[in-house]
Amino acid sequence: CRSGSKVGSEKYKLKASTNHPFCPTLRGKIAYSLVPENVSTIYEIVIN
């Protein structure tokens, strides 16, 4: 899944998980996708 990661997870051993509202692969599988129809890739910019 090409999407950004989000900090934290419901699983205690996972430090990050997929930011599913911004995942183009999940667009048709979740009700609250924030990815427009004409978008196939989302870039994540990490500033540390």
C-alpha positions in Angstrom: 0.0 0.0 0.0 1.6 3.3 -1.1 0.6 5.7 1.6 2.1 7.6 4.5 2.5 6.1 7.9 0.9 7.2 11.1 2.6 7.2 14.4 1.3 4.7 16.9 -0.8 1.7 16.5 -3.4 -0.4 18.3 -0.8 -3.2 18.4 1.7 -2.5 21.1 4.7 -3.9 19.1 4.0 -1.8 16.0 5.6 1.7 16.1 3.8 2.9 13.0 1.0 1.7 10.7 -0.6 2.6 7.4 -2.4 5.9 7.2 -5.4 4.1 5.5 -7.5 7.1 4.6 -4.7 8.2 2.3 -4.0 4.7 0.8 -4.9 4.5 -3.0 -5.0 0.7 -2.8 -7.7 0.8 -0.1 -9.8 3.5 -1.8 -12.6 1.2 -2.9 -12.5 -1.0 0.3 -13.0 1.6 3.0 -15.9 4.1 3.4 -13.8 7.1 4.5 -11.0 7.3 1.9 -9.6 10.7 1.3 -7.9 9.8 -2.0 -9.6 11.4 -5.1 -10.5 9.1 -7.9 -7.8 10.4 -10.3 -4.9 9.9 -7.8 -2.9 6.7 -7.8 0.1 7.6 -5.6 0.6 9.6 -2.4 4.0 10.8 -1.3 5.0 11.0 2.3 7.5 13.7 3.3 9.2 13.0 6.6 10.8 15.9 8.5 12.9 14.9 11.4 
